[in-house]
Amino acid sequence: MSDIETSKEWFGRATRCIPGGVSSPVRAFRAVGGDPIVFAEGSGPELRDVEGRRFLDFVGSWGPLILGHAHPEVIDAVCEASRRGTTFGAPCRAEIELAEHVVDSYPGIEAVRFVSSGTEATMSAIRLARGATGRDRIIKFAGCYHGHADHLLVAAGSGLTTFGRPDSAGVPADFASLTQVLHLDDEDSIEAIFSREGDQIAAVIVEPMPANHGLLVQRREFLESLREQTKKYGALLIFDEVISGFRLGPEGAAGLYEITPDLATFGKVIGGGLPVGAFAGRRDLMDVLAPDGPVYQAGTLSGNPVAMAAGLATLRVLEASNGWGQLERLGHELEIRLRPLLEAAPLPVQLVRQGSVFWLCMQGGPAPRRPHQFNPGAADRYQPLFYSLLENGIYLAPSAFEVGFLSLAHHEGHLDELATALERALEEAGKNA
Ligand SMILES: *Cc1c(COP(=O)(O)O)cnc(C)c1O
């Protein structure tokens, strides 16, 4: 018997002791069918599975790995920090330095608090918004994901003006009823809601670059209308920058659109591959938090020295190498390579890109700005492409509605590799169509 256990064998063991075999549902490959790959190591742009197969990785752990896997400066920082102790449950230097970085980088932010995930960040920002305004209701948008806190796992009701309904079993309908779900790209419904009930709304939360249900690039005018209406009615605008923060640039999407929110949430990139989230805002708002104010929020491992060191090292590498400029150029190079071959493809597919975030959108016509513009055949068209790319050593997200990420570990040669494999995959898909 071989002493090498295959991915399939490992995953079989996983399904016996972990629900669905995974620690987070999208990893289970349900959207493309088949079993997930069990990975053994990552280095730069590459992943290696337990069988030793190599993949060029464009998932990047769903966003955090902006420098690629196991970047030497991040690993050094993590090793050094852990030798000095993995947690103090007390303030540490790296936490204060990372906080200064966030405050100095992001527009309108004067204070930041660290947590351990993006979910905690948005959950805490909503609590803070409710505490600061004394109002309970919040507005979110269909197609935006803000982690899995109860009041954010809410889908649109049957009509635009109905209250939200729970998007998950276990979420009380009463919680969901405090969350109203609107369409992206629609200023009119925002104005209508605010003119009717603006004085009851604590906050509007939005991904300014929605990247969790395809990449739904928004018009500036839409985001501007959120800013205007919230300001007019004394509600807070929360930019969920868990993906876009420190990925589009040090100012996130707020800098790109030149719109300053009241609160912003971070995760992914600022943790440099370790579990970190953060929420931040103006001083007067952040002072409403305990211990100075009445809104409670806490975390045993928050501001953890090892995680803070990874985040800090990541931001330092990005700054020292003009990483964001390089990533934008790389994104542009990707576009140059993929556009012609996608245009010539035997099935409808287009590239949507913002900076180093890209999405293979499996439909023609204008790029969608909200989920209800999705073409129903998209997921079916993606599945064979995904598997063909995988066979050719390219790891894209196992879902038609997840985006891809470029990192500073990717070079033009890797983009060529992706383009060649994609061209072949599209040809095969054309033959089988
Ligand atoms: C990933 C993500 C979250 C949740 O972060 P976790 O660390 O997975 O809890 C929240 N908001 C956005 C925009 C995200 O992309």
The ligand as an SDF file (V2000), in Angstrom:
LIG
                    3D

 15 15  0  0  0  0  0  0  0  0999 V2000
  -14.7460   37.7510    3.4470 C   0  0  0  0  0  0  0  0  0  0  0  0
  -15.6690   38.8710    3.7050 C   0  0  0  0  0  0  0  0  0  0  0  0
  -16.2830   39.0620    4.9470 C   0  0  0  0  0  0  0  0  0  0  0  0
  -16.1710   38.0590    6.0680 C   0  0  0  0  0  0  0  0  0  0  0  0
  -14.8690   37.9000    6.4870 O   0  0  0  0  0  0  0  0  0  0  0  0
  -14.4620   36.5450    7.2570 P   0  0  0  0  0  0  0  0  0  0  0  0
  -13.0560   36.8020    7.6780 O   0  0  0  0  0  0  0  0  0  0  0  0
  -14.6310   35.4500    6.2780 O   0  0  0  0  0  0  0  0  0  0  0  0
  -15.3880   36.4220    8.3990 O   0  0  0  0  0  0  0  0  0  0  0  0
  -17.0390   40.2090    5.1540 C   0  0  0  0  0  0  0  0  0  0  0  0
  -17.1930   41.1090    4.1770 N   0  0  0  0  0  0  0  0  0  0  0  0
  -16.6330   40.9450    2.9640 C   0  0  0  0  0  0  0  0  0  0  0  0
  -16.8080   42.0100    1.9300 C   0  0  0  0  0  0  0  0  0  0  0  0
  -15.8710   39.8170    2.6860 C   0  0  0  0  0  0  0  0  0  0  0  0
  -15.3540   39.6530    1.4690 O   0  0  0  0  0  0  0  0  0  0  0  0
  1  2  1  0
  2  3  1  0
  2 14  2  0
  3  4  1  0
  3 10  2  0
  4  5  1  0
  5  6  1  0
  6  7  2  0
  6  8  1  0
  6  9  1  0
 10 11  1  0
 11 12  2  0
 12 13  1  0
 12 14  1  0
 14 15  1  0
M  END
$$$$
